[in-house]
Amino acid sequence: AGLKDADRLTYYAAHFTTVEVNSTYYTYLAPSVAEGWLRKVEPNDEFRFLVKVHGDFTHAREFTPDSENKMRALLSVLARNERLGGVLVQFPYSFGFNEVNTAFVDSLAEIFGEFKLFFEVRHNSWHKPEARAFWNETGYPLCSIDQPTLGSALHFKAEHSGGMAYLRLHGRNESEWRKSIARFGENAPTSYDEQNQRYSYLYSPSEIAEFIQQLHSVAEGLKQVVVILNNHPKGQAVANAFEFMYMLGLMTSLIPDTTVAAYPRLAKINDSLRKEGVENDSRLRLFL
């Protein structure tokens, strides 16, 4: 409350160490936009951006050398400044395992080969032994995704490759997910809010503990673990991110009062942190 739009990223970076950029899926942003991001996160040395490639590369699968150059120009600004945590290549549910599609994955890995890529696939054909062999042989990092397992959707499994793991947690709002699929099948127009209702989900503490347990089972030897929450319509991702961090012992400051007011169960975390002597981080004083 009361923050100017220009201050939001700086405030966010005072609490978290990464953000996944979704706008790059819809539009080609100028390198100057990334330069602005860099200035806003300067106080947090650990902060990294995870950037989703444009839909031209993953959904339309129609792109030009100019498209490649525009995408690369933005990524290069972040990479040069050591702020690029990785590049997300997110394929649609319809992108199943076959020779044509594995060749296409190879082609994108070549185009963006100078960057750290993470691939997200959603169809359960990618759990076939032959598909597993493809990921193992290439060493391409594969995202672990959590979503309602409807139809042939991939079920959650903690994946890791090349010393890295990337969890994308979309929520388990099965009823809204079914409605979304039905609307898509009917080819009916939907609003932005309607499209995103399927992500409206607050993970329970026990569900978060499950994810952490699976992470621990594969964590040995990993150089990087990324956890992104996509359950965003009511800001649930923020509440769940704080719970994740608390369970992992990563909290260095109190949860903002506005977030605790929206999600009262977080008050216990702040009470516990106060007993441990945790105060608001100095990076936050600008806003408090």
N, C-alpha and C positions, 0 to 999 in steps of 0.2 A: 504494500500500500504506500502511495506517495512517491514511488520511484519514477523518475523520468525514463522514457523508453531508452534513451542513450546510455543509462546507467545499469540497465537490467543484466547485460552480459557480465559486467564487472561484479555485480552483486552475486550472480550465479557462480562465477569463478572463485568467489570467496568461500563458497561452501563445497564445491565439487571440483574434480580434477579433469573431467572430460565432458564433451557434449557431442552428440551426433547431429550433423547438419543435414536436414531433410530438404531444404529449399533448393539445393543443387540438383535434386532429382527433377524439378520442374522447370528450372531456368538456368542459363549459363551466366554466372555472376562474374563481374569484372574483378581482376586482381586487386584493385583498390579496395574492394569490399573486404577481402581477407586482411589487407593491411590495417583496416579499421578494427577488425576483430583482435588483431595482435596488440594494438594499443590498449584495448579494453581489458585484456587478461594479463597485462604486464605484471601486476603484483604477485601473481601465482606462477612461480617457475615451473611447477609440475603440470600445468594445464595443457591439454592436447585436444585437437579437433579431429573428429572422425567424420569424413565427408562421403556422402552417398553419391555415386556417379549418376549422371543424367539418365532419365528413362529411355532416351534414344538408344543407349547402349544395352539395356537389359530387357525392356518391354517391347518397344517398337523394333529394336534391332536394325535400325536404319540410321547411319551416321556417316559423316564426311571427315576428311582431314581437318577441315575448319572446326568441326565439333570437337575432335580430339585435341586440337590446339587450345581451344577455349577452356576445356576441362583441365588440361595439363597446366595452363597458365595460372589458374587459381590454386591448384594443388602445390605448384612449385613455390609459391609465396610462403605457404605454411611449412613446406619441407625445408626450404632454405633457412628458415628461422627456428627449425627444430620444434615446431608446434604441430606437426601432422602425426596423429596417432595411428592413422590407417585410412584406407579407402574401402568403403562398403560397396560391393557389387551385389545388389539384391534382385534376384530373379523372381518372376511371378510363379504362382502355383502350377501353371500350365507347363512350366519348363521342366520336363521330366528327364530321366537318365536315358541317353542314347548316344550313338557315335557322333551324330551331327552336333548335339549340344555340348558334348565334351570338347569337340574341336572348337566350338565357339568360345567356351571358357578359356581354352588355350590362346585363342586369338586376342581376347581382352587382356589376358595375363601378359601377352607380348606388347600390346599397345601401351599399357600402363606399368610396364615392367620395372620402372625406376622407383615405384612407390610400393609400400606394403599393402597388399590387397587382402580383403576378407570376402569370401563368397557366401551368400545366403541362398539356399534352395529350399523349397517348401513341399515338394512332392516326395512321397515315401519310396519311390523307385530309387532314390539316391541312397537308400540304406541297403541296397543289394550288395552282395560281396564284390561284384565287378565294379560297382561304383566306389565302394570303399577302397578297392585296389587303385582306382584312378586318383583319388585324393592322396593316398599314401605314396604313390609313385611320383606325383607332381610336387607334393609338399605344400600345395596351396592351402592356406588356413581356411577352415570351414566354420561358419557360425553355428552355434547351438541355438535353436529357436524353441520358445514355448508358446503354444497357441492351442486352441481347441482342436482336437484330432478328429475332424470331421472328414468323411469321404476318404480320400487317399492322402490326407495331410500328414506330413512328417511328425513323428512324436519326439518329445524332448530327449536329448541324450547329450551329456557333456562331452563335446568334441574338443580335440586339440591337434594342432599340426604345426610343424616348424617352430615349436617352442612357444606357441601362442594359443589363447582361447578367447573367444568372443561370444558372450551370451546376449541374445536379444529376446527380451521377455515381453510378449505381446498381450499377455493377460489370458484369462480363461472364461471370458464372457460368452459362453456357448450360445445362448439364446439370441443375442444381438448378432453374433457371427453368422448364425443360420439365416436371420432376417437379411443381413447384408448379401449373402450368397443368393437368396431368393430374389432380391431386388436386381442384382446383377443379371440373373437368369432371365428376368422379365424385361431387361434393358430399360428399366424405368429411371427417370432422372432423380437424382438424390442430392440433397444439400451437403455441404462440407460437414456439418454437425452430424447428419445421419450416417455419413460414411465412417465417421470416427467413433460412433457409439460402440462399435464392437471392441474397441480398445479400452472402454470404460470398465476398469477392474482394479480392485485393491487386493493385492496378494496378502494372505494372512501371514503372521509371523512364522507359523509352522511350515507354510509353503516356502518361505524365504530360507528357513533353516534347511529344507530339503535341497534347495539349489546349492547352498553352501556346502552341504555334505557331499554332493556330487562333484563340486569344484575341488574339494579337498582330495577326492579319490583320484583326480588326474593332475593335480597341481604340481607334483614333484618334477622339478626340472624345467618348469615353464618360465619364460622370461617376461611374459606379459599376459595379464588377464583383464579383459574389458567386460563390464556389465552395463548394458543399456536397457532401460525400461521404457516401453512404448505405450503404457497405460495412462494416456494423457488427458482425456476430456475434462476431468475435474482436478487435475494436478496430482492424481494418485501416484504417479511415477516419483514425484519429489518425496512424498511420505515414505514410499517403499525404499527409495534410495538411501534415505537416512537410516532406516531399519537395517538394511544391508550393511551399511558402513558401521553401525553400532555393533552388530553381531560379529563383524570382522575386526573390531577393535581399531577402526580407522577414524573415529570422530575426534576432531581437534577443537570444535566449537559447539556452542549450543544451537539447537534447532530454533529457527525464528519463531517468535510468538504467533505470527499470523498462520504459520503452518500447523503449529500445535492446536490453535483454535479450530482449524478446519478438520484436523485429525487428532482428537483428544488422546487417543491411545499413545501418542508420541510423548505425552507429558512424563511418562515413567522414565523414558530415556533421558530427558533433561534433568529429572530428579536424580537419576543415577550419576549423570555426568557432573552435576554440582557437588555431589558427595566425593567424587574423585578429584575435585578442584579444577574442573575444566571451565574456562571462561570464554567469552566471545573473542574470537580471533582478532588480532590487531588489524587485519585486512578489512574487517567489517566496520571499523569505527567511523569511517566516512559516512555510513548509512544509518548509524544508530543514534 
